[in-house]
Every structure is written in structure tokens, then in C-alpha cells.
Amino acid sequence: MARRKADVQIGYRAEEEVFRLFPSHPAAAAALGSDRKIVYTWHQGNAPTAIYLQRLHELGADVLYILTGQRMAC
């Protein structure tokens, strides 16, 4: 099944937020309580699951941006 363009963009934005918060895949994976491969899958354009979106939010990521491409108002 082909990935939708929206899913690919969500994956790319998730990775962008991860690198805004953490210096590397291993650091991000450790903070997420996951394997670094999960962050790499976002680099490949795979959208994160709801569980990872929740974890990213708890770590300070802008989940609205990840999902919509629009930054949260400060």
C-alpha cells in the first residue's frame, strides 16, 4: 500500500521536531524509551503512532505542527 503524501509530511515534521529537541537519533530514542530505528522510520517518511505523538508532546514537541504543519501560537 502506498504512503499518502500527508503521512510522509507528518513523518518528516516529526523528525524535524525530534532534532529541534535532541542532538541525535540515539538521544531522541532514549528520551522516547524506544529504539533509534523508530526515529529513522520518520526520516523515511513514516508517520509516528499516537503513542509516539503523545510521548513527543510530553517531551516538548509541537504536535500540532507535526500533524498540520502549523506552529502553535505562543
DRENZA-880710 format. One record per atom (N, C-alpha, C): atom name; residue in three letters; x, y, z. Coordinates in Angstrom, 1 decimal, m for minus. Layout:
# residues N
  a   r     c1     c2     c3
 CA ALA      X      Y      Z
...
***
This chain:
# residues 74
  a   r     c1     c2     c3
  N MET    0.8   m1.2    0.0
 CA MET    0.0    0.0    0.0
  C MET    0.9    1.2    0.0
  N ALA    0.6    2.2   m0.9
 CA ALA    1.4    3.4   m1.0
  C ALA    1.1    4.3    0.2
  N ARG    2.2    5.0    0.6
 CA ARG    2.0    6.0    1.6
  C ARG    1.4    7.3    1.1
  N ARG    0.5    7.9    1.8
 CA ARG   m0.1    9.1    1.4
  C ARG    0.9   10.3    1.6
  N LYS    0.8   11.3    0.8
 CA LYS    1.7   12.4    0.9
  C LYS    1.6   13.1    2.3
  N ALA    0.4   13.1    2.8
 CA ALA    0.2   13.7    4.2
  C ALA    1.0   12.9    5.2
  N ASP    0.9   11.6    5.2
 CA ASP    1.7   10.8    6.1
  C ASP    3.2   11.0    6.0
  N VAL    3.7   11.1    4.8
 CA VAL    5.1   11.4    4.6
  C VAL    5.5   12.7    5.2
  N GLN    4.7   13.7    5.0
 CA GLN    5.0   15.0    5.6
  C GLN    4.9   15.0    7.1
  N ILE    4.0   14.3    7.7
 CA ILE    3.9   14.1    9.1
  C ILE    5.2   13.5    9.7
  N GLY    5.7   12.4    9.0
 CA GLY    6.9   11.8    9.4
  C GLY    8.1   12.7    9.3
  N TYR    8.2   13.5    8.3
 CA TYR    9.3   14.5    8.1
  C TYR    9.3   15.5    9.2
  N ARG    8.0   16.0    9.5
 CA ARG    7.9   17.1   10.6
  C ARG    8.2   16.5   11.9
  N ALA    7.8   15.2   12.2
 CA ALA    8.2   14.6   13.4
  C ALA    9.7   14.5   13.6
  N GLU   10.4   14.1   12.6
 CA GLU   11.8   14.1   12.7
  C GLU   12.4   15.5   12.9
  N GLU   11.8   16.5   12.2
 CA GLU   12.3   17.9   12.4
  C GLU   12.1   18.3   13.9
  N GLU   11.0   18.0   14.5
 CA GLU   10.8   18.3   15.9
  C GLU   11.8   17.5   16.8
  N VAL   12.0   16.3   16.5
 CA VAL   13.0   15.5   17.3
  C VAL   14.3   16.1   17.3
  N PHE   14.8   16.6   16.1
 CA PHE   16.1   17.2   16.1
  C PHE   16.1   18.6   16.6
  N ARG   15.0   19.2   16.8
 CA ARG   14.9   20.5   17.5
  C ARG   15.1   20.3   19.0
  N LEU   14.7   19.1   19.5
 CA LEU   14.8   18.8   20.9
  C LEU   16.0   18.0   21.3
  N PHE   16.5   17.2   20.4
 CA PHE   17.6   16.3   20.7
  C PHE   18.7   16.3   19.7
  N PRO   20.0   16.1   20.1
 CA PRO   21.1   16.2   19.2
  C PRO   21.3   15.0   18.3
  N SER   20.6   13.9   18.5
 CA SER   20.9   12.7   17.7
  C SER   19.7   11.7   17.8
  N HIS   19.7   10.8   16.9
 CA HIS   18.8    9.7   16.9
  C HIS   18.8    8.9   18.3
  N PRO   20.0    8.5   18.7
 CA PRO   20.1    7.8   20.0
  C PRO   19.6    8.6   21.2
  N ALA   19.9    9.9   21.2
 CA ALA   19.4   10.7   22.3
  C ALA   17.9   10.8   22.3
  N ALA   17.3   11.0   21.1
 CA ALA   15.9   11.0   21.0
  C ALA   15.2    9.7   21.3
  N ALA   15.8    8.6   20.9
 CA ALA   15.3    7.3   21.2
  C ALA   15.3    7.0   22.7
  N ALA   16.4    7.4   23.3
 CA ALA   16.5    7.2   24.8
  C ALA   15.4    8.0   25.5
  N ALA   15.1    9.2   25.1
 CA ALA   14.1   10.0   25.7
  C ALA   12.7    9.5   25.4
  N LEU   12.5    8.9   24.3
 CA LEU   11.2    8.3   23.9
  C LEU   11.0    6.9   24.5
  N GLY   12.1    6.3   25.0
 CA GLY   12.0    5.0   25.6
  C GLY   11.9    4.0   24.4
  N SER   12.6    4.2   23.4
 CA SER   12.5    3.4   22.2
  C SER   13.8    3.1   21.5
  N ASP   13.8    2.4   20.5
 CA ASP   15.0    2.1   19.7
  C ASP   15.2    3.2   18.7
  N ARG   16.4    3.6   18.4
 CA ARG   16.7    4.7   17.5
  C ARG   16.1    4.4   16.1
  N LYS   15.8    3.2   15.7
 CA LYS   15.2    2.9   14.4
  C LYS   13.9    3.6   14.2
  N ILE   13.1    3.8   15.3
 CA ILE   11.8    4.4   15.2
  C ILE   11.9    5.8   14.6
  N VAL   12.9    6.6   15.1
 CA VAL   13.1    7.9   14.6
  C VAL   13.6    7.9   13.1
  N TYR   14.4    6.9   12.8
 CA TYR   14.8    6.7   11.4
  C TYR   13.6    6.5   10.5
  N THR   12.6    5.7   11.0
 CA THR   11.5    5.5   10.1
  C THR   10.7    6.8    9.8
  N TRP   10.8    7.7   10.7
 CA TRP   10.1    9.0   10.5
  C TRP   10.9    9.7    9.4
  N HIS   12.3    9.6    9.4
 CA HIS   13.1   10.2    8.4
  C HIS   12.8    9.6    7.0
  N GLN   12.3    8.4    7.0
 CA GLN   11.9    7.8    5.7
  C GLN   10.5    8.2    5.3
  N GLY    9.8    9.0    6.1
 CA GLY    8.5    9.5    5.8
  C GLY    7.3    8.7    6.4
  N ASN    7.6    7.8    7.4
 CA ASN    6.5    7.1    8.0
  C ASN    6.0    7.9    9.2
  N ALA    4.7    8.1    9.3
 CA ALA    4.1    8.9   10.4
  C ALA    4.2    8.1   11.7
  N PRO    4.5    8.9   12.8
 CA PRO    4.5    8.3   14.1
  C PRO    3.1    7.8   14.6
  N THR    3.1    6.9   15.5
 CA THR    1.8    6.4   16.0
  C THR    1.4    7.4   17.1
  N ALA    0.1    7.3   17.5
 CA ALA   m0.4    8.2   18.5
  C ALA    0.4    8.1   19.8
  N ILE    0.8    6.9   20.2
 CA ILE    1.6    6.8   21.4
  C ILE    2.9    7.6   21.3
  N TYR    3.6    7.6   20.1
 CA TYR    4.8    8.4   20.0
  C TYR    4.5    9.9   19.9
  N LEU    3.4   10.2   19.3
 CA LEU    3.0   11.7   19.3
  C LEU    2.7   12.1   20.8
  N GLN    2.1   11.3   21.6
 CA GLN    1.9   11.7   23.0
  C GLN    3.3   11.8   23.7
  N ARG    4.2   10.9   23.5
 CA ARG    5.5   11.0   24.1
  C ARG    6.2   12.2   23.6
  N LEU    6.2   12.5   22.3
 CA LEU    6.8   13.7   21.8
  C LEU    6.2   15.0   22.5
  N HIS    4.9   15.0   22.6
 CA HIS    4.3   16.2   23.3
  C HIS    4.8   16.3   24.7
  N GLU    4.9   15.2   25.4
 CA GLU    5.4   15.3   26.8
  C GLU    6.8   15.8   26.9
  N LEU    7.6   15.6   25.8
 CA LEU    9.0   16.0   25.8
  C LEU    9.2   17.4   25.2
  N GLY    8.0   18.0   24.9
 CA GLY    8.1   19.4   24.4
  C GLY    8.0   19.6   22.9
  N ALA    7.7   18.6   22.2
 CA ALA    7.5   18.8   20.7
  C ALA    6.1   19.5   20.4
  N ASP    6.1   20.2   19.4
 CA ASP    4.9   20.8   18.9
  C ASP    4.1   19.9   18.0
  N VAL    3.2   19.1   18.7
 CA VAL    2.5   18.1   18.0
  C VAL    1.5   18.6   16.9
  N LEU    0.9   19.8   17.2
 CA LEU    0.1   20.5   16.2
  C LEU    0.9   20.7   14.9
  N TYR    2.1   21.1   15.1
 CA TYR    3.0   21.3   13.9
  C TYR    3.2   20.0   13.2
  N ILE    3.5   19.0   13.9
 CA ILE    3.8   17.7   13.3
  C ILE    2.6   17.2   12.5
  N LEU    1.4   17.4   13.0
 CA LEU    0.2   16.9   12.3
  C LEU   m0.3   17.8   11.2
  N THR   m0.2   19.1   11.4
 CA THR   m0.8   20.1   10.4
  C THR    0.2   20.9    9.7
  N GLY    1.4   21.1   10.2
 CA GLY    2.4   22.0    9.5
  C GLY    2.2   23.4   10.0
  N GLN    1.3   23.6   11.0
 CA GLN    1.1   25.0   11.6
  C GLN    1.6   25.0   13.0
  N ARG    2.4   26.0   13.3
 CA ARG    3.0   26.1   14.7
  C ARG    2.0   26.6   15.6
  N MET    2.1   26.1   16.9
 CA MET    1.2   26.6   17.9
  C MET    1.5   28.0   18.3
  N ALA    0.4   28.8   18.5
 CA ALA    0.6   30.2   18.9
  C ALA    1.2   30.2   20.3
  N CYS    2.2   31.1   20.6
 CA CYS    2.8   31.2   21.9
  C CYS    2.0   32.1   22.8
***
